[in-house]
Amino acid sequence: MLRLLPFSLLGLILLFSCTSSSSEKSSSTEESVVVEESDTNEENDWITLFDGSNMDAWRNFKSDTSAWQIEDGALYTTGGIGDLITKEKFGNFALEFDWRIAEGSNSGVIYLAQESDEYNSTFETGPEYQLIDDENYGSVHNATLEKSQMSGANYALDEPQNVQLKQVGEYNEGKIIVDNGHVEHWLNGQKVVEYDLWTDEWNARVAETKFKDMSGYGQYKEGHIALQDHSDPVWFKNIRIRRL
């Protein structure tokens, strides 16, 4: 019996090793599946707001219809026909969009915007992700742009950093994240602005801008996404949103 004992121990060791290895492989496989499912679920969470074929998710501000056009798969306005807003409201979200403007043009994406008899424009309530021709706007309009008025800015409040803007006429990639008051602006893969809504600091900064007399500006926790008509040509495509 003493001679057989080592073999028994060896068998137990081999059995334990195989079981442990099998368990690790199973665990690893399960983890991979979970990651894949998570990525798939996140992708399915995106809501297409514009895919180049229709404007079903949009209408003009204080209107039941849309006056914008679709041109070569892009949502487009020549200017002077009013802001376009989402039919739905959004609170915490990640919004992605491609945009381009004509030379010397100006526009923006406004978020958390309200629509009521109390307000005449989307910018009276919603912060704005600025879209503008940084290079030529000043010379075309005989004006001087402040840094907080340049592309990617939180208009009139936060200057954009690390901006890598495409040439006029080329599409840029924009992204806005709003998560429980924490806001990020992204431009062509770079985070260019970061700030927090509804804090004492926020209220103090707003009080130093032209928005100081707009009591609802930046105070709402849910609202429409608005594409600004600043009387200039602007194009948008590949617009999608994900609730957070």
C-alpha positions in Angstrom: 0.0 0.0 0.0 2.8 2.4 0.7 4.1 1.9 -2.8 0.7 2.8 -4.4 0.2 6.0 -2.3 2.5 8.2 -4.5 0.6 7.2 -7.6 -2.7 8.0 -6.0 -1.5 11.4 -5.0 -0.2 12.0 -8.5 -3.6 11.1 -9.9 -5.3 13.5 -7.6 -2.9 16.3 -8.5 -3.4 15.6 -12.2 -7.2 15.5 -11.8 -7.2 18.8 -9.8 -5.0 20.4 -12.4 -7.2 19.4 -15.3 -10.3 20.5 -13.4 -8.8 23.9 -12.6 -7.6 24.4 -16.2 -11.0 23.5 -17.5 -12.6 25.9 -15.0 -10.3 28.8 -16.0 -11.0 28.2 -19.7 -14.7 28.2 -19.0 -14.5 31.3 -17.0 -12.4 33.0 -19.7 -14.9 32.0 -22.3 -17.8 33.3 -20.3 -16.0 36.7 -19.8 -15.5 37.0 -23.5 -19.1 36.4 -24.2 -20.2 39.0 -21.6 -17.9 41.6 -23.2 -19.3 40.9 -26.6 -22.9 41.1 -25.4 -22.1 44.3 -23.6 -20.7 45.9 -26.8 -23.6 44.7 -28.8 -26.2 46.0 -26.4 -24.4 49.4 -26.3 -24.5 49.6 -30.1 -28.2 48.7 -30.1 -28.9 51.6 -27.7 -28.2 54.2 -30.3 -31.2 56.0 -31.8 -30.8 57.2 -35.4 -32.0 60.8 -35.6 -30.9 61.2 -39.3 -29.6 58.6 -41.7 -29.8 60.6 -44.9 -33.2 59.5 -46.0 -35.9 61.2 -44.0 -36.6 63.9 -41.3 -39.0 61.8 -39.3 -37.3 62.7 -36.0 -37.3 66.4 -36.6 -39.6 69.5 -37.0 -39.1 73.2 -36.9 -39.1 75.1 -33.6 -42.8 75.8 -32.7 -44.0 74.1 -35.9 -45.4 70.6 -36.8 -43.4 70.4 -40.0 -39.8 70.8 -41.2 -38.6 73.5 -43.6 -35.1 72.0 -43.9 -34.1 69.9 -46.9 -32.2 66.7 -47.7 -29.3 67.2 -50.1 -27.0 64.4 -51.1 -27.8 62.5 -47.9 -27.3 65.5 -45.6 -29.8 67.6 -43.6 -29.4 71.1 -45.1 -30.6 74.6 -44.8 -29.7 77.7 -46.9 -30.6 79.8 -43.9 -33.5 81.9 -42.8 -36.1 79.2 -42.3 -35.8 78.6 -38.6 -34.1 76.1 -36.1 -34.8 72.4 -36.5 -35.5 70.5 -33.2 -36.0 66.9 -32.3 -39.5 65.7 -31.7 -38.3 63.9 -28.5 -36.7 65.4 -25.5 -33.4 64.1 -24.0 -31.8 64.5 -20.6 -28.6 62.5 -20.1 -27.2 61.5 -23.5 -24.4 61.1 -25.9 -25.0 62.8 -29.3 -22.9 62.2 -32.4 -23.1 64.2 -35.7 -21.1 65.1 -38.7 -21.3 68.8 -39.8 -19.9 71.2 -42.3 -20.6 74.9 -43.2 -20.1 77.3 -46.0 -17.3 79.9 -46.0 -17.9 82.6 -43.5 -20.9 80.7 -42.0 -22.2 80.3 -38.5 -24.4 77.7 -36.8 -24.6 75.5 -33.7 -26.1 72.5 -32.0 -28.2 73.6 -29.0 -29.3 71.1 -26.3 -31.7 70.9 -23.4 -33.7 73.5 -25.4 -37.3 74.3 -24.3 -40.3 75.0 -26.5 -43.1 77.1 -24.9 -44.8 80.4 -25.2 -42.3 81.8 -22.7 -39.4 81.5 -25.1 -39.0 82.8 -28.6 -35.7 81.0 -29.5 -33.9 77.8 -28.7 -30.8 79.7 -27.5 -32.8 81.3 -24.7 -32.7 78.0 -22.7 -30.2 75.6 -24.2 -26.3 75.8 -24.2 -24.8 75.7 -27.6 -22.0 73.7 -29.2 -20.7 76.3 -31.6 -20.2 75.6 -35.3 -18.4 78.3 -37.3 -15.9 79.1 -40.0 -13.1 80.0 -37.6 -10.7 81.1 -40.3 -13.0 83.3 -42.5 -15.9 84.4 -40.5 -14.2 87.5 -39.2 -13.1 88.8 -42.6 -16.4 88.0 -44.2 -18.5 89.8 -41.6 -15.9 92.4 -40.5 -16.0 91.0 -37.0 -13.5 89.7 -34.4 -14.2 86.3 -33.0 -13.5 85.6 -29.3 -12.2 82.2 -28.5 -15.5 81.3 -26.8 -17.2 81.8 -30.1 -15.1 79.4 -32.1 -16.0 75.9 -33.2 -16.5 73.4 -30.4 -17.0 76.1 -27.8 -19.7 76.2 -25.2 -20.8 79.4 -26.9 -19.8 82.6 -25.0 -18.8 80.6 -21.9 -16.1 78.0 -22.5 -13.3 78.3 -24.9 -12.4 75.1 -26.9 -9.0 73.5 -26.4 -6.9 71.3 -28.8 -9.1 72.1 -31.8 -8.3 70.3 -35.0 -10.8 71.7 -37.5 -11.2 70.4 -41.1 -11.0 72.8 -44.0 -14.2 74.7 -44.9 -16.4 72.4 -47.0 -15.2 69.2 -45.3 -17.2 67.3 -42.7 -16.2 67.5 -39.1 -17.2 65.0 -36.4 -19.0 66.4 -33.4 -20.0 64.8 -30.1 -21.9 66.1 -27.1 -22.1 64.2 -23.8 -24.5 65.4 -21.0 -24.4 63.2 -17.9 -26.1 64.5 -14.8 -25.0 68.0 -15.4 -21.4 67.1 -16.5 -21.0 68.2 -20.2 -18.3 67.4 -22.7 -17.8 68.7 -26.3 -15.7 66.6 -28.7 -14.5 67.7 -32.1 -12.8 65.3 -34.5 -11.9 62.9 -31.8 -10.6 65.5 -29.3 -12.3 66.6 -26.1 -12.4 70.4 -26.5 -14.7 71.6 -23.7 -15.7 70.2 -20.3 -17.9 71.9 -17.8 -20.7 71.4 -15.2 -24.3 72.7 -15.3 -26.4 74.0 -12.4 -23.6 74.7 -10.0 -23.0 78.1 -8.2 -20.0 78.5 -10.5 -22.2 77.9 -13.6 -24.8 80.5 -12.5 -22.1 83.0 -11.7 -20.5 82.6 -15.2 -23.8 82.9 -17.0 -24.5 86.1 -15.1 -21.5 87.6 -16.8 -22.7 86.9 -20.3 -25.5 88.1 -22.6 -27.6 85.2 -21.2 -27.9 86.9 -17.8 -31.3 88.2 -18.6 -32.6 84.9 -19.9 -33.9 83.2 -16.7 -34.3 79.8 -18.2 -30.8 79.6 -19.8 -29.0 76.4 -18.9 -31.4 75.5 -16.1 -33.4 72.6 -17.6 -32.4 68.9 -17.1 -34.2 67.7 -20.2 -35.0 69.3 -23.5 -34.9 69.2 -27.3 -31.8 69.0 -29.5 -31.8 71.9 -31.9 -29.9 72.5 -35.1 -29.4 76.3 -35.4 -30.4 78.3 -38.4 -28.2 81.3 -38.2 -29.2 82.5 -41.7 -26.2 80.7 -43.2 -25.8 77.4 -45.2 -25.1 74.4 -42.9 -25.1 70.6 -43.5 -25.5 67.7 -41.0 -25.4 63.9 -41.5 -25.0 60.7 -39.5 -26.8 62.1 -36.5 -27.5 59.6 -33.7 -28.1 59.7 -29.9 -27.8 57.3 -27.0 -29.6 57.9 -23.6 -27.3 57.5 -20.6 
